[in-house]
């Protein structure tokens, strides 16, 4: 009972019911999953198109004087220039037009995939001059950098263009999940002690950058193993309580479903809190390198168009 009161105080003020960000995220979970699925399918489709062009590079897709050749060149160049719109918009009007910034971020990601594909087909996958080799090398480097940045971005933001994740919001979600778990399994001290030990180990500060990198690289496997252990302990505790309280099968299924949802939220929040600082610093470093590469790529493309 003391644990429940403590958890309740950590997430509610003056006896009011606390509604954390996690509830809205859970309600949007299906949409976010669909967004990730669509993004993954888009990446796979783009990779397939580029791969097919590469393995057939000895053939001629479009002649150098045909309309598709020029259209692809103009399209690729226009998309490269459009890539600059997002960082400029972010600096000039990002704070005032936040929703528009989210859409431009999505467009930035899409353009970053379509532009290289268009240019490669425009060049017929043939790099005949040193100037074209430099341009394509920069383009591929920027595309790979963008994919890496997208991966890091997902660790520090919610969704493809969502708000920045903060320690405070994750802490609220963790406290809420901990409180709700206490309401359904406060009678299982071994389970609660295991979660507490997991939290202490996950949130302990790293001694160095290399230590943080090693911990995060193995954190997924470590969390998966602990999740399996905690889920088994939770199921055993709920079955014991169901027998003691004479719950029906429907009641047990309902409570187990809720408890598993709260367990997932708790472990996810703790895991994100453990890596948030590392990924935040890594994202800042990536951003400082990606923007100059993007500018160099656009400059190389303009030199190619001008024939310089």
C-alpha positions in Angstrom: 0.0 0.0 0.0 2.9 2.4 0.8 4.3 1.8 -2.7 1.0 2.7 -4.3 0.8 5.9 -2.3 4.4 6.8 -3.3 3.7 6.1 -6.9 0.5 8.1 -6.8 2.2 11.1 -5.3 4.9 10.9 -8.0 2.4 11.3 -10.8 -0.5 13.3 -9.3 -0.6 16.7 -7.7 -3.0 17.6 -4.9 -5.0 14.4 -5.5 -5.8 15.2 -9.1 -5.8 12.5 -11.7 -2.6 12.7 -13.8 -2.9 12.1 -17.5 0.6 11.6 -19.0 1.9 12.0 -22.5 2.1 8.2 -22.7 -1.6 7.8 -23.0 -1.8 10.0 -26.1 1.2 8.2 -27.5 -0.4 4.9 -26.8 -3.6 6.0 -28.6 -1.5 7.1 -31.5 0.5 3.9 -31.5 -1.2 2.3 -34.4 -0.8 5.4 -36.5 2.8 5.7 -35.6 3.3 2.0 -36.5 1.7 2.6 -39.9 3.9 5.6 -40.5 7.0 3.6 -39.7 5.7 0.8 -42.0 5.1 3.2 -44.9 8.5 4.8 -44.4 10.2 1.4 -44.4 8.3 0.3 -47.6 9.4 3.6 -49.2 13.0 3.0 -48.4 12.8 -0.6 -49.7 11.1 0.6 -52.9 13.8 3.3 -53.5 16.6 0.8 -52.8 15.0 -1.7 -55.2 14.8 1.0 -58.0 18.4 2.0 -57.5 19.6 -1.6 -57.3 17.8 -2.5 -60.6 19.4 0.5 -62.2 22.8 -0.4 -60.9 22.8 -4.0 -62.1 21.5 -2.9 -65.5 24.0 0.1 -65.7 25.6 -1.2 -68.9 22.3 -0.8 -70.8 20.9 2.5 -71.8 17.8 3.6 -69.9 17.4 7.0 -71.5 19.4 8.5 -74.3 21.4 11.7 -73.5 19.2 13.7 -75.8 15.8 12.3 -74.8 13.1 14.1 -72.8 13.2 11.7 -69.8 16.9 12.4 -69.5 16.4 16.1 -69.1 13.3 15.7 -67.0 15.2 13.5 -64.5 18.1 15.9 -64.4 15.8 18.9 -63.8 13.8 16.9 -61.2 16.9 15.8 -59.3 18.3 19.3 -59.3 15.1 20.9 -58.2 14.8 18.3 -55.3 18.3 19.0 -54.3 17.6 22.7 -54.0 14.4 21.9 -52.2 16.4 20.1 -49.6 17.7 23.4 -48.4 14.3 24.7 -47.7 13.8 22.7 -44.5 17.0 23.9 -42.7 16.3 27.5 -43.8 12.6 27.3 -42.7 13.7 25.8 -39.4 16.0 28.8 -38.7 13.6 31.5 -40.0 10.1 30.3 -39.1 10.3 27.1 -37.2 9.2 28.5 -33.9 6.2 30.3 -35.4 4.9 27.6 -37.8 5.6 24.4 -36.0 3.1 22.3 -38.0 4.4 23.5 -41.3 7.9 22.6 -40.1 6.8 19.0 -39.5 5.5 18.7 -43.0 8.7 20.2 -44.4 10.8 17.7 -42.4 8.8 14.9 -44.0 9.3 16.4 -47.4 13.0 16.8 -46.7 13.2 13.0 -46.0 11.3 12.1 -49.1 13.3 14.6 -51.3 16.5 13.2 -49.9 15.6 9.8 -51.3 14.1 10.9 -54.6 16.8 13.3 -55.6 19.7 10.8 -55.6 17.6 8.2 -57.5 16.6 10.8 -60.1 20.2 11.9 -60.6 21.5 8.4 -60.9 19.0 7.6 -63.6 19.8 10.9 -65.2 23.4 9.9 -65.4 22.5 6.5 -66.6 24.6 5.1 -63.7 27.7 6.2 -65.7 30.4 8.4 -64.2 32.5 9.5 -67.1 34.2 12.6 -65.6 35.9 13.4 -62.4 33.4 16.2 -61.8 30.5 13.8 -62.0 32.3 11.3 -59.8 32.7 14.0 -57.1 29.1 15.1 -57.4 27.7 11.6 -57.1 30.1 10.7 -54.3 28.8 13.7 -52.3 25.2 12.8 -53.1 25.6 9.3 -51.9 27.4 10.5 -48.8 24.7 12.9 -48.0 22.0 10.2 -48.6 23.7 7.8 -46.2 24.3 10.6 -43.7 20.5 11.4 -43.9 19.6 7.8 -43.2 21.9 7.7 -40.2 20.4 11.0 -39.0 16.9 9.6 -39.4 17.9 6.7 -37.2 19.4 9.0 -34.5 16.4 11.3 -34.8 14.0 8.5 -33.9 15.8 8.1 -30.6 15.3 11.7 -29.6 11.9 12.5 -31.1 8.5 10.9 -31.1 7.4 9.8 -34.6 8.9 10.9 -37.9 8.3 14.6 -37.3 7.1 14.6 -33.7 8.1 16.7 -30.7 11.5 16.4 -29.1 11.6 13.8 -26.3 12.7 15.1 -22.9 13.8 13.5 -19.7 10.8 15.2 -18.0 8.2 13.7 -20.3 9.8 10.2 -20.1 10.0 10.6 -16.3 6.2 11.3 -16.2 5.5 8.3 -18.4 7.7 6.1 -16.3 6.1 7.2 -13.1 2.6 6.7 -14.5 3.4 3.2 -15.7 5.0 2.4 -12.3 2.0 3.6 -10.5 -0.4 1.6 -12.7 1.7 -1.5 -12.3 1.5 -1.0 -8.5 -2.3 -0.9 -8.7 -2.5 -4.3 -10.4 0.5 -6.1 -8.9 1.4 -4.3 -5.7 1.2 -7.8 -4.1 4.3 -9.0 -5.9 7.4 -7.6 -4.2 9.8 -9.7 -6.2 8.4 -8.2 -9.4 8.6 -4.7 -8.1 12.2 -5.2 -6.8 13.2 -6.5 -10.2 11.9 -3.4 -11.9 13.7 -1.2 -9.5 17.0 -3.0 -10.0 16.5 -2.7 -13.8 15.8 1.0 -13.5 18.9 1.6 -11.4 21.2 -0.3 -13.7 19.7 1.3 -16.9 19.9 4.9 -15.6 23.3 4.7 -13.9 25.7 7.2 -15.6 28.2 6.0 -18.1 31.9 6.5 -17.3 32.9 7.5 -20.8 31.6 7.8 -24.4 32.9 4.4 -25.2 31.2 2.9 -22.2 27.9 4.6 -23.2 28.2 3.2 -26.7 28.9 -0.3 -25.5 26.0 -0.2 -23.1 23.5 1.1 -25.7 24.7 -1.5 -28.3 23.8 -4.3 -25.9 20.9 -2.6 -24.2 18.3 -4.1 -26.6 19.2 -7.7 -25.9 19.5 -7.0 -22.2 16.1 -5.3 -22.1 14.5 -8.2 -24.1 15.8 -10.8 -21.7 14.6 -8.8 -18.6 11.2 -8.2 -20.3 10.7 -11.9 -20.7 11.6 -12.5 -17.0 9.3 -9.7 -15.8 6.5 -10.8 -18.0 6.7 -14.3 -16.6 6.8 -13.0 -13.0 3.9 -10.7 -13.7 1.8 -13.5 -15.2 2.5 -15.8 -12.2 1.6 -13.0 -9.8 -1.7 -12.2 -11.6 -2.7 -15.9 -11.8 -2.1 -16.2 -8.0 -4.2 -13.1 -7.4 -6.9 -14.3 -9.7 -7.1 -17.6 -7.8 -7.2 -15.7 -4.5 -9.8 -13.2 -5.6 -11.7 -15.7 -7.7 -11.5 -13.7 -10.9 -13.2 -14.9 -14.0 -11.1 -15.8 -17.0 -12.3 -12.6 -18.7 -11.2 -10.5 -15.7 -7.8 -12.1 -15.7 -7.3 -11.5 -19.4 -8.3 -7.9 -19.0 -6.0 -7.2 -16.1 -3.1 -9.1 -17.8 -3.6 -7.0 -20.9 -3.5 -3.8 -19.0 -0.5 -4.9 -16.9 1.5 -5.9 -20.0 0.7 -2.5 -21.6 2.0 -0.7 -18.5 5.1 -3.0 -18.3 5.9 -2.1 -22.0 5.5 1.6 -21.3 7.7 1.4 -18.2 10.5 -0.5 -19.9 10.4 1.7 -22.9 10.5 4.9 -20.9 13.5 3.7 -18.8 15.3 2.5 -21.9 14.8 5.8 -23.7 15.9 7.8 -20.6 19.1 5.7 -20.4 20.1 6.6 -23.9 18.6 10.1 -24.4 21.6 12.1 -23.4 24.0 10.0 -25.6 21.7 10.2 -28.6 21.1 13.9 -28.1 24.8 14.6 -28.2 25.3 12.3 -31.2 22.5 14.1 -33.0 24.1 17.5 -32.5 27.4 16.1 -33.8 25.6 14.6 -36.8 23.8 17.9 -37.6 27.0 19.8 -37.5 28.5 17.5 -40.2 25.4 16.8 -42.3 24.6 20.5 -43.2 28.0 21.3 -44.7 27.8 18.1 -46.7 24.4 19.1 -48.0 25.7 22.5 -49.0 28.7 20.9 -50.8 26.4 18.6 -52.7 24.1 21.4 -53.9 27.2 23.5 -54.9 28.6 20.5 -56.9 25.2 20.0 -58.6 25.1 23.7 -59.6 28.6 23.5 -61.0 27.5 20.5 -63.0 24.5 22.3 -64.4 26.5 25.3 -65.3 29.2 23.1 -67.0 32.0 24.6 -64.8 
